[in-house]
Amino acid sequence: MQVNVTSNLSTVSKAIDAFGKNQLPFAMSQALNDAAFEVRKDTIERVWPKSVTVRKQNFMKAMLMPIRGTNRATKKKLTAIVQNYPTGGRHKEYLQRLATGGTKTVIDGRNITIPAVNSNLRNAQGAVPKSRRATALLNRKGVFRNKLPNGQEFIARRTTKKRYPLQMLYLLEPSGKIKKEFDFYDEANATARKAFGKNFSRRFANAKRTARRR
């Protein structure tokens, strides 16, 4: 999950005097970073909470990388990046799926798995960890797949050594698409365009005012 905030230097530099052109890359890099900061802040404070049921208040703040290091724009690299941690993030696939939609993971090429009510399979962030997914659970003792009299397939486990009671874990349904729930990309692009336009004039004027003429 990543959005790049960029601008076209050659287009913006037209009709600007030579002194102004010297200050342009610096001003643009600052405005791009301003825009990236605003995108990250807006995603955390507005876009994420309106898209999902927030179970952990600081979840998205922890998922999005700060705008620093290689994520910042510089005079030589006029691109600022807003992204989740690209490596080592347990929720990388989960966030990307929410942001773009896609095909639900299938268990046997035909069916998707739907966590049953009161199955307690989801973690605090609303995702199902790999260790609790259907394919992993079916390798455990006491977990099995079967059908109800109406033909509904399910996965359950025995809670004691006896045949009953059972805990329903998953219902199996024909595979299909999942809709996009987290409008990260469209919202981020709209916020970036607005923020860059708002901040560039101020950054450019300040760069020209504080620069030394040679």
Secondary structure as the mmCIF struct_conf table of DSSP 4:
data_model
#
loop_
_struct_conf.conf_type_id
_struct_conf.id
_struct_conf.beg_label_comp_id
_struct_conf.beg_label_asym_id
_struct_conf.beg_label_seq_id
_struct_conf.end_label_comp_id
_struct_conf.end_label_asym_id
_struct_conf.end_label_seq_id
STRN STRN1 GLN A 2 THR A 6
HELX_RH_AL_P HELX_RH_AL_P1 LEU A 9 VAL A 12
TURN_TY1_P TURN_TY1_P1 SER A 13 ALA A 15
HELX_RH_AL_P HELX_RH_AL_P2 ALA A 18 ASP A 42
HELX_RH_PI_P HELX_RH_PI_P1 THR A 43 VAL A 47
HELX_RH_AL_P HELX_RH_AL_P3 TRP A 48 SER A 51
BEND BEND1 VAL A 52 VAL A 52
BEND BEND2 ARG A 55 LYS A 56
TURN_TY1_P TURN_TY1_P2 GLN A 57 ASN A 58
HELX_RH_AL_P HELX_RH_AL_P4 PHE A 59 MET A 63
STRN STRN2 LEU A 64 LEU A 64
HELX_LH_PP_P HELX_LH_PP_P1 MET A 65 PRO A 66
BEND BEND3 ILE A 67 ILE A 67
HELX_RH_3T_P HELX_RH_3T_P1 GLY A 69 ASN A 71
BEND BEND4 ARG A 72 ARG A 72
BEND BEND5 LYS A 75 LYS A 76
STRN STRN3 THR A 79 GLN A 83
STRN STRN4 ASN A 84 ASN A 84
BEND BEND6 PRO A 86 GLY A 88
TURN_TY1_P TURN_TY1_P3 ARG A 90 HIS A 91
HELX_RH_AL_P HELX_RH_AL_P5 LYS A 92 THR A 100
STRN STRN5 GLY A 102 THR A 103
HELX_LH_PP_P HELX_LH_PP_P2 LYS A 104 THR A 105
STRN STRN6 VAL A 106 VAL A 106
BEND BEND7 ILE A 107 ARG A 110
STRN STRN7 ASN A 111 PRO A 115
HELX_LH_PP_P HELX_LH_PP_P3 ALA A 116 ALA A 116
TURN_TY1_P TURN_TY1_P4 VAL A 117 ASN A 118
BEND BEND8 ARG A 122 ARG A 122
TURN_TY1_P TURN_TY1_P5 ALA A 124 GLN A 125
BEND BEND9 GLY A 126 GLY A 126
HELX_RH_3T_P HELX_RH_3T_P2 LYS A 130 ARG A 132
BEND BEND10 ARG A 133 ARG A 133
HELX_RH_AL_P HELX_RH_AL_P6 ALA A 134 LEU A 137
TURN_TY1_P TURN_TY1_P6 LEU A 138 ASN A 139
BEND BEND11 ARG A 140 ARG A 140
TURN_TY1_P TURN_TY1_P7 LYS A 141 GLY A 142
STRN STRN8 VAL A 143 LYS A 147
TURN_TY1_P TURN_TY1_P8 PRO A 149 ASN A 150
BEND BEND12 GLY A 151 GLY A 151
STRN STRN9 GLU A 153 ARG A 158
BEND BEND13 THR A 159 ARG A 163
STRN STRN10 LEU A 166 PRO A 174
STRN STRN11 LYS A 177 ILE A 178
HELX_RH_AL_P HELX_RH_AL_P7 PHE A 184 THR A 210
BEND BEND14 ALA A 211 ALA A 211
HELX_LH_PP_P HELX_LH_PP_P4 ARG A 212 ARG A 213
#
